[in-house]
Amino acid sequence: MLYGNQSYHVVPYGAKYDADGTRVTVHIDMTARQCSFEVDGTHFGVAFWNLPAEVYPAVSMRYGGKVKFITCMGVN
C-alpha cells in the first residue's frame, strides 16, 4: 500500500513480502521526478510522481536489516 504523493488516498501497490533476505530497490529519477520500487528483481512501476526538486531519502527497517546506497548520476 502507498501513502503520500500529496494525497490521503491509499492505493494497492507491489506485493507483500516478509522473508529474510528480501531485496528492496528504490529508483528515484529526478529528471522525470518519479520514484519506483523493485522487490527481488520484480519492478512495480512508478509509485510517486511529481517529486519536489529536492528529496531526502530515509530508510526504516527491522533489526538486522542492511542498507546500501548506490548513486547513478546522469545515467539514462
Secondary structure, 3 states (H helix, E strand, C coil): CEEECCEEEEECCCCCCCCCCCCEEEEEECCCCEEEEEECCEEEEEEEECCCCCCCCCCCCCCCCCCCCCCCCCCC
